[in-house]
C-alpha cells in the first residue's frame, strides 16, 4: 500500500488536516470523508513513454461527490512533505492532460454516492531526455471548490526511468511503415513531417535514402549497403524523395540538408515529399563530424549486391538515427477490372512496391502508369486461380527489388470501398524461383588423378525470398553420353512443372543443397562420380504453397579422363580507384580483372577460392610496359630491386566476382583492405605502380585449370585508370 506511514508527528498531523487552496492550513471539509482502497502498480518507463496511474477511494462521508458541481472531489498534487497540497508538482514536466497545474484528476465516475467508490486516474509522459531515477507523485483528495483536504492519507505512486534518454531519435521511428500518395508537384499534398529530438548541440545533417539501403541492428545501431565498395553508404541523397521543410519553414527541395543548427529545445522537424511514384525511402539524421555530407562506414563491403551491410563510422559520422519507412504510392485504383484487355478482363501486371505492414501494393504496366491497391480480410486471394489465405497471398506477392522490374505479376478486380470485395490473383510469384542459368563443368576438383568431379554453378534470382537451393541429379547410364536430347527441361526456366522434361522428374534425386543470397553466385561440387551420363538441375520449393520451381537442365558426361585443356587468361587488369597514395598499392585501392575461359565449350567460367592469392612485382627497377610480354627497361641494376607483394583474398583484400560475357565469375573485383603482404622488399618501401601480376594461387576455370598469367594480354595495373 502506497500511503504514508501512520507514524506521523502530532504537529505534522495537525498541519495536514488544515490545508487550503494556497497551500496554507485550512480545516477539513465538513460532511466529506474518504477511505483509500487500492491503486495501480508503480510504473517503469523509458524516455518518451506514456503511462497511467490510478488510485481508488471510497466515499465514506455523507455528501455525494458530483463532478462539475461544488461537491466535486479532486486528487490534488501534494509537495514531497506530503502535507502541502494544491501546489504545483516538482514533476510537472511529466504532466499529460492533468486536471490543472495543482490537481491530477477528478473522480472517473460522475457521481460517487456515500458508500460507493471511484478511481482517480491520470497520465504521465516521460520527457524525451529525462535522466534515470525514480520520480514520486504525491497526492490527496480535496474538495475542488475550496481546496479543503477530505481525509489526509499520504497517497503516492512512483515512476522509475530505467533507460538512459535517447541522445538522438526520429519519430516515427525505424520500425514504423507509412504510406503517402505522391504529390503532383513538390511541395504538394504528399508532404510528411518527421520530428527529430536530440540532447546534442551544434549542427545536424539530414538526407533521404533508399529504404533498402539501411538496416537496424539488434543493438539499435544501423548498417548500410556498400555495393560499390567505396566505404560509404549507398544512395545518400540519391532518393527520389526530397526534403521540403525544416522547423516549419520551407527550404528549396533537395535530398540533402546540411549543417542545420540544433535549437536549445533539442526538437527539430523535417518535412519530405515526392512526385515520383513507387518510392521507398527513409530520412537519416547524423552529426556528419567530418563534414563530407556522406555516411562513412567502418569497413568496405565485400558484397556488391547488398546482401551484407556495413556499420557506420561513429568517429566520422557522429551519432546517427534513421526514420520509419515511407512509401510514396501512385493514386488508388478505381472500381472494376484493372488494366483490362480488349474483352474487359484484368491483365497480369507487375508489382512495384508492397507495404506488408499496411497491406498496400502498387501494380501496373509501368511504374508511371501503376496504381495503388489496399487489401484486407474481406477480399478474395488467389495464386494461379487457386484460392489462398490473406497470409499466403501476402507472402507470395513479391515486389520488384528495385521498384522497377523483376516483381510478381497480379490480376486485380478492385473495389476501393473498405467494406467491398476485391479479387487479387497472383499470376507469377517470383520470390521462390529456381535459377535459369545453371552450368556444369567436369574436372579434378579434389586433387585426385582424373576428372571425375562435377561443379554446378548458378546465380540466385535477385527477387528471391528463398535462399535454399536443392541440387538434383539423374543418372542416364554408364555408357550414355549426356546431351540436350536426353537432358532437357523442354520449357523456359524457371518452370513451375517438370512434366515435359527429359528424363522424367521421378528420375532425379537430391544430392545436396546450398544457401545463396539473392543475385549471388552459388556453387556445388559433386565428387568422385562413376563414368557415364548425368543430368543436373536446381530446384526451389515455396514453403507456404509447397510448389516447386525447376531450373534449366544441364547434361554432363564423366569419362574419367584428364581435365580438358582449356586456357584461362585475363584480358584486362585496371586500378579503377585509389584509396590512398596515388602511386602505391595500399588500402582502399580497387582493381578489376576480367577473365576469358577459352576452349571450354559450354562449361566456361572462373572459380576464385576464398583465400586466393595474386602476386605482384612493382616498379622499383623501372616502369613496366606492356609489349606482349611486359618489360622493365634495363631491369634491376645498380643495386635496385623490385618489391614483390601478395594480395590475399580474405586477409588483406576482399574479392568479389560477377559474370562477364556469360562466363560465371569472370569479372573479379579486388578491394585492398590492409597493406599487401611483402614477400620481398625492394629499393622503395611498399609496391609502386605500375605493378605486374606474376603469379596466382586459387584462381582456376571451372575445370580446375589454373590462370595462365604469363599468357594473359594485360598483366599490369596502376596508377588509377590503368
Secondary structure as GFF3:
##gff-version 3
##sequence-region A 1 722
A	DSSP	alpha_helix	10	16	.	.	.	ID=ss1
A	DSSP	beta_strand	34	39	.	.	.	ID=ss2
A	DSSP	beta_strand	43	45	.	.	.	ID=ss3
A	DSSP	beta_strand	50	59	.	.	.	ID=ss4
A	DSSP	beta_strand	65	66	.	.	.	ID=ss5
A	DSSP	beta_strand	73	77	.	.	.	ID=ss6
A	DSSP	three_ten_helix	92	94	.	.	.	ID=ss7
A	DSSP	beta_strand	95	96	.	.	.	ID=ss8
A	DSSP	beta_strand	103	106	.	.	.	ID=ss9
A	DSSP	beta_strand	111	112	.	.	.	ID=ss10
A	DSSP	beta_strand	117	125	.	.	.	ID=ss11
A	DSSP	beta_strand	133	143	.	.	.	ID=ss12
A	DSSP	beta_strand	155	161	.	.	.	ID=ss13
A	DSSP	beta_strand	168	171	.	.	.	ID=ss14
A	DSSP	beta_strand	177	181	.	.	.	ID=ss15
A	DSSP	beta_strand	192	198	.	.	.	ID=ss16
A	DSSP	beta_strand	203	210	.	.	.	ID=ss17
A	DSSP	three_ten_helix	211	213	.	.	.	ID=ss18
A	DSSP	beta_strand	214	216	.	.	.	ID=ss19
A	DSSP	beta_strand	222	224	.	.	.	ID=ss20
A	DSSP	beta_strand	242	246	.	.	.	ID=ss21
A	DSSP	beta_strand	249	254	.	.	.	ID=ss22
A	DSSP	beta_strand	256	261	.	.	.	ID=ss23
A	DSSP	beta_strand	267	273	.	.	.	ID=ss24
A	DSSP	beta_strand	279	286	.	.	.	ID=ss25
A	DSSP	beta_strand	310	311	.	.	.	ID=ss26
A	DSSP	alpha_helix	314	317	.	.	.	ID=ss27
A	DSSP	beta_strand	320	322	.	.	.	ID=ss28
A	DSSP	beta_strand	325	329	.	.	.	ID=ss29
A	DSSP	beta_strand	336	337	.	.	.	ID=ss30
A	DSSP	beta_strand	349	355	.	.	.	ID=ss31
A	DSSP	beta_strand	360	364	.	.	.	ID=ss32
A	DSSP	beta_strand	371	374	.	.	.	ID=ss33
A	DSSP	beta_strand	380	383	.	.	.	ID=ss34
A	DSSP	beta_strand	386	388	.	.	.	ID=ss35
A	DSSP	alpha_helix	390	396	.	.	.	ID=ss36
A	DSSP	beta_strand	409	414	.	.	.	ID=ss37
A	DSSP	beta_strand	423	428	.	.	.	ID=ss38
A	DSSP	beta_strand	439	443	.	.	.	ID=ss39
A	DSSP	beta_strand	453	459	.	.	.	ID=ss40
A	DSSP	beta_strand	468	477	.	.	.	ID=ss41
A	DSSP	three_ten_helix	505	507	.	.	.	ID=ss42
A	DSSP	beta_strand	509	515	.	.	.	ID=ss43
A	DSSP	beta_strand	521	526	.	.	.	ID=ss44
A	DSSP	beta_strand	532	541	.	.	.	ID=ss45
A	DSSP	beta_strand	548	550	.	.	.	ID=ss46
A	DSSP	beta_strand	554	558	.	.	.	ID=ss47
A	DSSP	beta_strand	567	577	.	.	.	ID=ss48
A	DSSP	beta_strand	590	598	.	.	.	ID=ss49
A	DSSP	beta_strand	606	617	.	.	.	ID=ss50
A	DSSP	beta_strand	644	648	.	.	.	ID=ss51
A	DSSP	beta_strand	653	660	.	.	.	ID=ss52
A	DSSP	beta_strand	663	672	.	.	.	ID=ss53
A	DSSP	beta_strand	677	680	.	.	.	ID=ss54
A	DSSP	beta_strand	691	701	.	.	.	ID=ss55
A	DSSP	beta_strand	716	717	.	.	.	ID=ss56
###
